[in-house]
Amino acid sequence: MKSLIASLRGARTAVTALLVALATTAALGALAAPAHAAAPICEQYGTTVVQGTYVVQNNRWGTSAEQCVEATGSGFTLTRAEGSVPTDGAPKSYPSVFNGCHYTNCSPGTALPARVDTISSAPSSIAYSYVANAVYNASYDIWLDPQPRTDGVNRTEIMIWFNRVGPIQPIGSPVGTATVGGRVWEVWTGNNGGNDVISFLAPSAIPSWQFDIMDFVDATVARGMAQNSWYLTSVQAGFEPWQGGAGLAVGSFSSVIDTGGGTGGPENPEEPENPPAGACRVTYTANSWQTGFTADVKITNTGSAAVEDWELGFTLPSGQTVTQAWNATLTPATGAVTARGAAFNGLIPAGASQSFGFQGTHPGTFTEPQEFTLNGESCAVS
C-alpha cells in the first residue's frame, strides 16, 4: 500500500511540474510576443480617428495604384504609395488628418462649420516628416464656403505649402508675395474647375510650426476671395504626392477653433456700441517692390462691445498714393486716409476682427503708417 501511495504522489508531483513548466513557457511567450501595430488603412477613402478628436483619411482620389496610411498616436504615416501621375496635372491623393467636416464625415466634437466673423482665434500646430525620393507637397488646407456645408466642395480653398519637392506648382499663377503669420510667402491664385484656390508657398521647407489659421483666412478675405460672413468648414494637414511618397508623415497635429464673437450687437442696448480708447488693435502687413506696394490691414476689436459702421483713420507716409482697395473704401488717396467698411463687413463683434486691403505707389523708399484710430479712438499696433 505504501508503495502505491508513493507512486501516486510521484505521479501527481510530475503532473504539477509539467503544468508549471507549460504555464511558465506560455507566460514567457506572451512577454516575448511583439505588440501589434495599428492596422494600415488601404481602402481608397478609408478613415480612422486619432486623439479622439481628429480624422485620418487615406483619400486616394486620383489614382488606382495602392496606397496605405497607418495612424499613430497623434498623426499618421504614409506606409505605401505606389504609382505616379504627370507632374503637370493633379496629384494622385491627399492622405491627411482633419478637424471639421469632409464629405459628410465630421471629426468628433468639432466646432466646425463656424462663421468666420465669430472666430476669435484658431490656433493650430503641425509637425511634418519629409522624404527625398518622391515628388510631393506638404499642404495644410483651409476650406471656406458661403454656407455651413458639411458635404461636397467648398467655394474657396486656402493651401499652405510647407514644402515642395519636384517639378510641381500650385493651381493658377503667381500674384506676388505676402507676409502672413510673420513669414513671407509666395502667393498663387486660380481655380481648379470646382473652387477658387489661393496658395501660400514657403520659400524653404518648414518642418513644424505653431500658428493661427485666421491670419490666412484674413489675408484671403482681404484679397476678395472670401467674406467674413462665410463659414470655415474644415482644416486639413497632409501631403499631395505625384510620385512615390512612402515614409511621409504627420508626426503631430492640433487644431482649436475659438468662437465667441457673434454677428449681433450688444446684448444690453444701453452698452456703448463703440469701444473705449485702446480697445482695438491693428495689424498692418505690407509687401513692397520698387515703387509699388500692397497692404493687408486687420482690425481687431479688443473691447467688450461691438463696433458698428467702423472707420479706420491713418496717415500715409509722404509720397504714397492708394490706387485700389478691397473690402473697404479709402478716401482720400493720399495723406490722412479714412477706410470705411462695406455693408457685409461693417460690424466688428467684441473679440472679433475685420480685414481689408489696398494697393498703392510709393516714391522709392517704403515706410508704414505708425498710428491708427478706430472711430476716433487710438488703437494698439502689432
Phi, psi and chi 1 to 4 in degrees:
 res  aa     phi    psi   chi1   chi2   chi3   chi4
   1 MET       -  -46.0  178.6   62.9   68.7      -
   2 LYS   -58.7  -36.9  -70.0 -176.5  179.4  179.9
   3 SER   -65.4  -39.2  -61.6      -      -      -
   4 LEU   -65.3  -44.5  176.7   59.4      -      -
   5 ILE   -61.9  -42.5  -67.4  173.6      -      -
   6 ALA   -62.1  -38.7      -      -      -      -
   7 SER   -65.2  -43.0  -61.8      -      -      -
   8 LEU   -63.3  -43.0  -69.2  172.9      -      -
   9 ARG   -62.2  -38.5  -75.0  177.5  176.0  172.2
  10 GLY   -66.3  -39.2      -      -      -      -
  11 ALA   -64.6  -42.2      -      -      -      -
  12 ARG   -64.2  -39.7 -175.4  175.2   63.6 -175.5
  13 THR   -63.1  -40.5  -59.0      -      -      -
  14 ALA   -65.4  -41.9      -      -      -      -
  15 VAL   -64.0  -43.1  169.9      -      -      -
  16 THR   -60.3  -43.1  -58.9      -      -      -
  17 ALA   -63.0  -38.9      -      -      -      -
  18 LEU   -64.5  -43.8  176.5   60.8      -      -
  19 LEU   -63.6  -42.4  -68.4  174.8      -      -
  20 VAL   -60.7  -42.5  169.8      -      -      -
  21 ALA   -63.1  -43.0      -      -      -      -
  22 LEU   -64.5  -42.6  -69.8  173.6      -      -
  23 ALA   -63.9  -41.7      -      -      -      -
  24 THR   -63.1  -42.7  -57.6      -      -      -
  25 THR   -62.2  -42.4  -58.9      -      -      -
  26 ALA   -63.6  -41.9      -      -      -      -
  27 ALA   -64.0  -43.8      -      -      -      -
  28 LEU   -63.7  -37.4  -69.4  173.6      -      -
  29 GLY   -64.4  -38.7      -      -      -      -
  30 ALA   -66.0  -39.6      -      -      -      -
  31 LEU   -66.1  -33.5  -69.5  172.7      -      -
  32 ALA   -82.6  -16.5      -      -      -      -
  33 ALA   -66.8  135.8      -      -      -      -
  34 PRO   -69.9  150.1   26.0  -33.8      -      -
  35 ALA   -69.8  145.5      -      -      -      -
  36 HIS   -83.4  126.4  -68.5  -72.8      -      -
  37 ALA   -77.6  161.2      -      -      -      -
  38 ALA   -59.5  138.8      -      -      -      -
  39 ALA   -66.3  136.3      -      -      -      -
  40 PRO   -65.9  149.3   23.5  -32.5      -      -
  41 ILE  -102.5  111.7  -59.0  170.5      -      -
  42 CYS  -114.7   -7.2  -59.8      -      -      -
  43 GLU   -62.0  147.7  -65.1   82.9    1.6      -
  44 GLN   -53.0  -45.6 -176.8  173.9   10.5      -
  45 TYR  -120.2   30.6  -60.8  111.8      -      -
  46 GLY   -64.3  147.6      -      -      -      -
  47 THR  -138.7  163.9   64.6      -      -      -
  48 THR  -155.0  165.5 -169.2      -      -      -
  49 VAL  -103.5  136.3  173.7      -      -      -
  50 VAL  -122.5  151.9  -63.5      -      -      -
  51 GLN    57.8   10.9  -57.1 -176.5   49.8      -
  52 GLY    67.8   10.5      -      -      -      -
  53 THR  -134.6  -37.2  -55.0      -      -      -
  54 TYR  -114.8  159.5  -49.2  117.0      -      -
  55 VAL  -109.7  127.3  174.9      -      -      -
  56 VAL   -95.0  133.1  167.1      -      -      -
  57 GLN  -129.9  140.9   58.0  179.1   -7.4      -
  58 ASN   -72.6  -46.5 -164.9   28.4      -      -
  59 ASN    49.9   53.7 -158.6   10.2      -      -
  60 ARG   -89.0   82.7  177.1  177.9   53.4   80.6
  61 TRP   -97.1  -16.8   62.0  -91.8      -      -
  62 GLY  -114.7   12.8      -      -      -      -
  63 THR  -157.4  156.8  179.5      -      -      -
  64 SER   -97.2   -5.1   59.2      -      -      -
  65 ALA   -67.5  152.4      -      -      -      -
  66 GLU   -69.6  141.2 -173.6  172.8    3.6      -
  67 GLN  -146.4  138.3  174.2  177.3  -69.7      -
  68 CYS  -137.3  142.3  -59.4      -      -      -
  69 VAL  -121.4  152.3  -62.7      -      -      -
  70 GLU  -125.7  119.7 -174.2  174.4  -65.6      -
  71 ALA   -69.9  142.4      -      -      -      -
  72 THR  -114.9 -174.7   60.5      -      -      -
  73 GLY   -61.3  -31.5      -      -      -      -
  74 SER  -135.5   11.7   55.6      -      -      -
  75 GLY  -170.9 -136.0      -      -      -      -
  76 PHE  -161.6  163.9   70.5   90.0      -      -
  77 THR  -126.5  136.9  -60.4      -      -      -
  78 LEU   -83.0  103.2 -175.2   57.8      -      -
  79 THR   -91.0  -22.6   56.8      -      -      -
  80 ARG  -144.1  130.2 -170.0  173.8 -178.2   87.1
  81 ALA  -148.3   81.3      -      -      -      -
  82 GLU   -83.0  157.7  -58.7  -62.1  -33.2      -
  83 GLY    78.9  177.9      -      -      -      -
  84 SER  -154.0  160.4   63.4      -      -      -
  85 VAL  -132.1  160.0  -66.9      -      -      -
  86 PRO   -58.3  139.4  -24.7   34.5      -      -
  87 THR   -77.6   -7.3   56.2      -      -      -
  88 ASP   -95.5   11.6   59.2   -7.6      -      -
  89 GLY  -127.5 -157.8      -      -      -      -
  90 ALA   -75.3  155.7      -      -      -      -
  91 PRO   -71.3  172.7   27.7  -36.0      -      -
  92 LYS   -89.5  -13.2   56.9 -178.4 -179.8  173.0
  93 SER  -171.9  176.9   61.2      -      -      -
  94 TYR  -145.1   69.3 -177.1   45.3      -      -
  95 PRO   -61.0  129.9   23.9  -33.6      -      -
  96 SER  -162.4  171.4   50.5      -      -      -
  97 VAL  -125.3  139.5   55.6      -      -      -
  98 PHE  -140.5  156.7   69.0   83.2      -      -
  99 ASN  -117.2  125.4  173.5   21.2      -      -
 100 GLY   122.4 -147.5      -      -      -      -
 101 CYS  -125.5  133.5  -62.1      -      -      -
 102 HIS  -132.9  107.2 -179.8   85.0      -      -
 103 TYR    50.2   55.1  -74.7   86.9      -      -
 104 THR    73.2   -5.9   72.2      -      -      -
 105 ASN   -92.2  107.0 -175.6    7.8      -      -
 106 CYS  -106.0  138.5  -64.6      -      -      -
 107 SER   -68.8  150.4   57.1      -      -      -
 108 PRO   -59.6  127.2  -23.7   33.8      -      -
 109 GLY    68.6   16.7      -      -      -      -
 110 THR   -64.6  149.5 -175.7      -      -      -
 111 ALA   -90.3    1.4      -      -      -      -
 112 LEU  -101.3  149.1  -59.5  175.1      -      -
 113 PRO   -69.3  150.4  -17.8   32.0      -      -
 114 ALA  -139.8  137.6      -      -      -      -
 115 ARG   -66.3  136.1 -173.6  163.1  152.2  148.8
 116 VAL   -57.1  -43.5  168.3      -      -      -
 117 ASP   -77.5    4.6   56.0   12.3      -      -
 118 THR  -104.7   -2.4   68.9      -      -      -
 119 ILE   -93.4  114.9  -57.9  173.7      -      -
 120 SER   -80.7  -34.0   55.6      -      -      -
 121 SER  -161.9  160.2   64.6      -      -      -
 122 ALA  -144.4   70.3      -      -      -      -
 123 PRO   -66.2  142.3   24.1  -33.5      -      -
 124 SER  -145.6  155.5 -176.4      -      -      -
 125 SER  -139.2  150.3   65.9      -      -      -
 126 ILE  -149.8  141.2 -179.7   71.9      -      -
 127 ALA  -132.2  124.1      -      -      -      -
 128 TYR  -108.5  152.6  -74.4  108.5      -      -
 129 SER  -121.4  129.3  -67.5      -      -      -
 130 TYR  -109.2  161.9  -58.6  132.9      -      -
 131 VAL  -127.4  162.9  -61.9      -      -      -
 132 ALA  -103.7  -23.2      -      -      -      -
 133 ASN   -95.5   50.4   57.5  -20.9      -      -
 134 ALA  -158.2  168.0      -      -      -      -
 135 VAL  -117.1  120.4  175.4      -      -      -
 136 TYR  -168.4  169.2   64.4   93.1      -      -
 137 ASN  -123.2  158.0   69.9   33.0      -      -
 138 ALA  -103.4  110.9      -      -      -      -
 139 SER  -121.4  130.8  178.9      -      -      -
 140 TYR  -104.7  117.7 -168.8  113.3      -      -
 141 ASP  -106.8  139.1  -77.4   14.8      -      -
 142 ILE  -125.7  124.8  -55.6  165.5      -      -
 143 TRP  -111.2  134.5  -71.6   91.6      -      -
 144 LEU  -130.0  145.3  -57.0  168.3      -      -
 145 ASP  -151.9  149.0 -164.8   83.2      -      -
 146 PRO   -62.9  -21.3  -23.9   34.6      -      -
 147 GLN  -116.8  156.6  -57.5  -61.4  -37.0      -
 148 PRO   -77.1   64.8   29.2  -35.9      -      -
 149 ARG   -74.5  142.1  -63.6 -169.3   62.0  171.7
 150 THR  -116.7    3.5   60.4      -      -      -
 151 ASP  -137.3  157.1   63.5  -25.5      -      -
 152 GLY    71.9 -167.9      -      -      -      -
 153 VAL   -88.3  136.1  176.0      -      -      -
 154 ASN   -86.3  170.7  -64.9  160.4      -      -
 155 ARG   -70.5  -43.2  177.0   77.0   65.1   83.3
 156 THR  -131.7  135.0  -64.6      -      -      -
 157 GLU  -115.3  125.3  176.5 -175.0   11.4      -
 158 ILE  -100.5  123.9  -57.0  170.6      -      -
 159 MET  -115.2  127.1  -58.2 -173.7   73.0      -
 160 ILE  -109.2  109.6  -50.1  171.2      -      -
 161 TRP   -86.5  104.1  -74.7   36.4      -      -
 162 PHE   -76.1  -24.2  -81.8   62.9      -      -
 163 ASN  -158.8  149.3 -168.5   16.8      -      -
 164 ARG  -138.3  125.1  171.3  172.3   54.8  171.4
 165 VAL  -126.6  119.2  177.7      -      -      -
 166 GLY   102.9  176.4      -      -      -      -
 167 PRO   -82.3   64.0   32.9  -35.9      -      -
 168 ILE  -122.4  159.8   54.5  175.1      -      -
 169 GLN  -147.8  160.3   67.2 -179.5   40.7      -
 170 PRO   -69.7  172.6  -18.4   32.2      -      -
 171 ILE   -70.4  138.8  -68.1  166.2      -      -
 172 GLY    91.2 -138.5      -      -      -      -
 173 SER  -144.6  157.7   56.3      -      -      -
 174 PRO   -70.9  143.0   23.8  -31.9      -      -
 175 VAL  -125.8   12.5  -66.6      -      -      -
 176 GLY   125.1 -159.1      -      -      -      -
 177 THR  -126.0  163.6   60.5      -      -      -
 178 ALA  -152.7  149.7      -      -      -      -
 179 THR   -99.3  115.6  -59.1      -      -      -
 180 VAL  -133.9  131.8 -177.2      -      -      -
 181 GLY    63.5   25.7      -      -      -      -
 182 GLY    80.5    5.5      -      -      -      -
 183 ARG  -120.9  152.7  -65.7  177.3  178.4  -91.2
 184 VAL   -93.7  131.9  178.0      -      -      -
 185 TRP  -127.1  147.4  -51.3   83.4      -      -
 186 GLU   -83.7  130.0 -178.3 -177.8  -17.8      -
 187 VAL  -108.9  132.4 -177.4      -      -      -
 188 TRP  -123.7  145.8  -68.7   56.5      -      -
 189 THR  -134.6  150.6   59.7      -      -      -
 190 GLY   179.7 -167.6      -      -      -      -
 191 ASN  -139.8  135.0 -174.1  -73.4      -      -
 192 ASN   -94.9   11.6   63.5   10.3      -      -
 193 GLY    95.4  -14.5      -      -      -      -
 194 GLY  -125.2  -25.6      -      -      -      -
 195 ASN  -159.9  159.4   56.0  -90.9      -      -
 196 ASP   -74.7  147.6  -68.2  -32.0      -      -
 197 VAL  -134.3  130.6 -177.6      -      -      -
 198 ILE  -121.4  128.2  178.8  169.3      -      -
 199 SER  -118.9  136.2  -58.3      -      -      -
 200 PHE  -114.0  112.9  -63.6   86.5      -      -
 201 LEU  -101.3  127.4  -83.5   68.8      -      -
 202 ALA   -73.4  139.4      -      -      -      -
 203 PRO   -67.7  -22.1   23.0  -32.3      -      -
 204 SER  -148.2  163.2   58.9      -      -      -
 205 ALA   -60.7  136.2      -      -      -      -
 206 ILE  -110.9  112.3  -58.5  173.4      -      -
 207 PRO   -76.4  -30.7   25.4  -33.1      -      -
 208 SER  -158.0  155.6   62.2      -      -      -
 209 TRP  -165.1  144.2 -165.6   30.0      -      -
 210 GLN  -112.7  128.1  -64.2 -178.9   -3.1      -
 211 PHE  -156.0  174.0   64.2  105.0      -      -
 212 ASP  -108.8  117.2 -169.0  -28.2      -      -
 213 ILE   -65.9  -17.9   69.6  169.0      -      -
 214 MET   -66.8  -21.9  -66.6  -52.9  -65.4      -
 215 ASP   -62.1  -39.0  -69.8  -23.0      -      -
 216 PHE   -76.9  -34.7  -69.4   90.5      -      -
 217 VAL   -63.7  -45.0  173.1      -      -      -
 218 ASP   -62.0  -40.4  -68.9  -19.6      -      -
 219 ALA   -65.1  -34.0      -      -      -      -
 220 THR   -71.7  -41.5  -58.9      -      -      -
 221 VAL   -61.9  -41.2  169.7      -      -      -
 222 ALA   -62.8  -26.5      -      -      -      -
 223 ARG   -90.4    5.5  -69.3  175.2  179.2  -90.5
 224 GLY    78.6   14.9      -      -      -      -
 225 MET   -97.8    2.9  -64.4 -175.0   66.4      -
 226 ALA  -163.2  173.6      -      -      -      -
 227 GLN  -133.4  155.6  -63.3 -179.2   14.1      -
 228 ASN   -69.1  -15.2  -75.4  -44.0      -      -
 229 SER   -85.2   -2.8   59.6      -      -      -
 230 TRP   -79.6 -179.5  -72.3   16.7      -      -
 231 TYR  -119.0  137.9  -68.6   82.3      -      -
 232 LEU   -83.6  120.0  172.3   64.0      -      -
 233 THR  -104.1  -31.6   63.1      -      -      -
 234 SER  -165.2  156.3   71.9      -      -      -
 235 VAL  -126.6  137.5  -64.3      -      -      -
 236 GLN  -139.6  144.1  -51.1  177.4   -4.1      -
 237 ALA  -134.2  128.3      -      -      -      -
 238 GLY  -176.4 -144.2      -      -      -      -
 239 PHE  -135.9  146.5  -56.7   92.6      -      -
 240 GLU  -113.6   97.8  -69.7 -173.9  -37.3      -
 241 PRO   -89.3  140.9   28.0  -29.3      -      -
 242 TRP  -102.6  -38.0  -85.7 -101.9      -      -
 243 GLN  -137.7  127.6  -61.4  174.2    7.3      -
 244 GLY    62.0 -147.4      -      -      -      -
 245 GLY   125.6   -4.8      -      -      -      -
 246 ALA   -58.5  133.2      -      -      -      -
 247 GLY   104.1  -17.8      -      -      -      -
 248 LEU   -63.2  143.3  -66.9  169.3      -      -
 249 ALA  -151.5  146.2      -      -      -      -
 250 VAL  -100.1  106.8  169.6      -      -      -
 251 GLY   -72.3  -36.3      -      -      -      -
 252 SER  -154.0  152.3   63.7      -      -      -
 253 PHE  -151.5  136.7  170.3   79.1      -      -
 254 SER  -145.1  149.4   68.9      -      -      -
 255 SER  -152.9  124.1  167.6      -      -      -
 256 VAL  -124.7  134.1  176.5      -      -      -
 257 ILE  -112.8  111.0  -51.8  -60.8      -      -
 258 ASP   -96.7  115.3  -66.4  -34.1      -      -
 259 THR  -113.0  165.6   59.6      -      -      -
 260 GLY   152.1    2.1      -      -      -      -
 261 GLY   -77.5  -63.0      -      -      -      -
 262 GLY    78.6  159.0      -      -      -      -
 263 THR  -104.3   -4.3   58.2      -      -      -
 264 GLY   -84.6  174.8      -      -      -      -
 265 GLY   -82.6 -169.0      -      -      -      -
 266 PRO   -63.0  143.2  -18.1   29.1      -      -
 267 GLU   -65.7  -36.2  -67.0 -176.6    4.3      -
 268 ASN   -94.7  113.2 -176.9   -8.1      -      -
 269 PRO   -65.2  -13.8   23.0  -33.6      -      -
 270 GLU   -85.3  -10.0  -64.5 -178.7   -2.5      -
 271 GLU   -68.3  145.3  -70.7 -177.6    4.2      -
 272 PRO   -66.2  141.4   24.1  -33.5      -      -
 273 GLU   -80.2  -18.7  -67.5 -175.0  -16.2      -
 274 ASN  -110.7  142.7  -68.5  -29.9      -      -
 275 PRO   -75.5  159.8   29.9  -35.5      -      -
 276 PRO   -70.1  170.2   26.6  -34.9      -      -
 277 ALA   -55.3  138.9      -      -      -      -
 278 GLY    85.7    0.4      -      -      -      -
 279 ALA   -94.2   36.2      -      -      -      -
 280 CYS  -150.6  155.2   53.2      -      -      -
 281 ARG  -138.9  137.1 -177.1  176.7   68.8 -107.6
 282 VAL  -117.4  129.9  172.0      -      -      -
 283 THR  -111.8  116.2  -56.4      -      -      -
 284 TYR  -110.1  110.3 -171.6   92.9      -      -
 285 THR  -115.1  115.1  -55.2      -      -      -
 286 ALA  -117.0  152.1      -      -      -      -
 287 ASN  -132.0  119.4  171.9   49.0      -      -
 288 SER  -119.9  156.8   64.8      -      -      -
 289 TRP  -151.3  145.4   62.8   91.3      -      -
 290 GLN    31.3  -98.9  -65.9  178.7  -24.7      -
 291 THR  -119.8   21.6   58.6      -      -      -
 292 GLY  -131.1  165.8      -      -      -      -
 293 PHE  -162.4  160.3   72.6   97.8      -      -
 294 THR  -125.4  153.7   58.9      -      -      -
 295 ALA  -137.7  131.6      -      -      -      -
 296 ASP  -105.7  126.6  -66.2  -34.6      -      -
 297 VAL  -120.0  122.8 -174.4      -      -      -
 298 LYS  -113.0  124.7  177.7 -179.3  178.3 -179.6
 299 ILE  -107.6  121.1  -49.3  167.3      -      -
 300 THR  -111.5  127.3  -59.3      -      -      -
 301 ASN   -85.9  104.3  176.5    4.6      -      -
 302 THR   -93.6    7.2   57.9      -      -      -
 303 GLY   -88.0 -172.6      -      -      -      -
 304 SER  -103.0    0.4   58.5      -      -      -
 305 ALA  -129.4  153.1      -      -      -      -
 306 ALA   -69.4  150.8      -      -      -      -
 307 VAL  -107.9  121.5  176.7      -      -      -
 308 GLU  -105.0  148.0  -65.2 -175.1    1.3      -
 309 ASP    49.8   56.6  -59.8  -38.4      -      -
 310 TRP   -67.2  146.4   60.1  -94.5      -      -
 311 GLU  -133.5  123.7  -65.1 -175.6   -3.6      -
 312 LEU  -107.3  120.7 -173.5   72.1      -      -
 313 GLY  -104.0  138.7      -      -      -      -
 314 PHE  -161.0  162.1   57.5   96.4      -      -
 315 THR  -111.5  122.5  -60.8      -      -      -
 316 LEU   -72.2  137.7  -73.3  173.1      -      -
 317 PRO   -57.0  155.7  -27.0   36.3      -      -
 318 SER   -55.3  132.3  177.8      -      -      -
 319 GLY    93.5  -10.5      -      -      -      -
 320 GLN   -87.3  140.8  -67.6 -173.1   12.2      -
 321 THR  -136.7  132.9  -59.1      -      -      -
 322 VAL   -78.6  129.5  176.5      -      -      -
 323 THR  -106.8  -28.9   56.3      -      -      -
 324 GLN  -160.5  159.2   61.7  174.7  -43.1      -
 325 ALA  -145.0  159.4      -      -      -      -
 326 TRP  -137.2  144.5   47.3   91.2      -      -
 327 ASN    65.8   14.5  -64.6  -27.8      -      -
 328 ALA  -167.8  160.2      -      -      -      -
 329 THR  -108.5  126.7  -59.4      -      -      -
 330 LEU  -111.9  124.5  -86.7   64.5      -      -
 331 THR  -143.8  144.9   55.1      -      -      -
 332 PRO   -71.4 -170.5   30.5  -36.0      -      -
 333 ALA   -84.0  -13.4      -      -      -      -
 334 THR  -137.5  168.7   60.5      -      -      -
 335 GLY    69.9 -136.8      -      -      -      -
 336 ALA   -76.7  108.4      -      -      -      -
 337 VAL  -105.7  144.2  175.0      -      -      -
 338 THR  -119.5  125.0  -60.9      -      -      -
 339 ALA  -101.1  127.6      -      -      -      -
 340 ARG  -117.2  133.4  -63.8  176.4  174.8   86.2
 341 GLY   -67.2  159.3      -      -      -      -
 342 ALA   -87.0  178.0      -      -      -      -
 343 ALA   -62.0  -34.3      -      -      -      -
 344 PHE   -83.7  -14.0   65.6   84.3      -      -
 345 ASN  -134.3   25.0   68.3  -10.3      -      -
 346 GLY   -77.5   -7.7      -      -      -      -
 347 LEU  -109.2  133.1  174.7   72.5      -      -
 348 ILE  -118.2  100.8  -48.5  179.1      -      -
 349 PRO   -62.0  158.2  -21.1   33.0      -      -
 350 ALA   -57.4  128.9      -      -      -      -
 351 GLY    81.6    0.0      -      -      -      -
 352 ALA  -109.3  179.9      -      -      -      -
 353 SER  -135.7  157.0  -56.8      -      -      -
 354 GLN  -132.2  152.0  -64.8  -73.9    7.9      -
 355 SER  -133.5  153.3  -62.0      -      -      -
 356 PHE  -148.2  172.7   68.2   93.3      -      -
 357 GLY  -148.1  164.3      -      -      -      -
 358 PHE  -155.4  161.9   63.0   95.3      -      -
 359 GLN  -118.9  148.6 -175.2  170.1  -17.8      -
 360 GLY  -157.6 -176.2      -      -      -      -
 361 THR  -119.6  155.9   59.6      -      -      -
 362 HIS  -140.2  163.7   64.3   83.4      -      -
 363 PRO   -77.9    0.9   27.9  -34.9      -      -
 364 GLY   128.5  -28.0      -      -      -      -
 365 THR  -116.8  119.5  -59.2      -      -      -
 366 PHE  -100.5  133.0  178.4   75.9      -      -
 367 THR  -134.8  164.8   55.7      -      -      -
 368 GLU  -108.9  154.0  -61.4 -178.2   -0.5      -
 369 PRO   -60.3  148.9  -20.8   31.4      -      -
 370 GLN  -106.6  -22.0  -61.7  -59.6  -52.9      -
 371 GLU  -132.5  144.7  -62.0 -179.9   -5.7      -
 372 PHE  -138.2  146.1  -62.3   84.2      -      -
 373 THR  -128.0  139.5   59.5      -      -      -
 374 LEU  -110.9  113.8  179.7   62.1      -      -
 375 ASN    49.2   41.3  -69.2    5.6      -      -
 376 GLY    90.7   -8.1      -      -      -      -
 377 GLU  -105.4  138.9  -56.8  -68.5   -9.7      -
 378 SER   -65.5  144.4  -63.6      -      -      -
 379 CYS  -116.0  149.9  -65.5      -      -      -
 380 ALA   -70.9  151.8      -      -      -      -
 381 VAL  -120.3  130.9 -178.2      -      -      -
 382 SER  -128.4      -   60.7      -      -      -
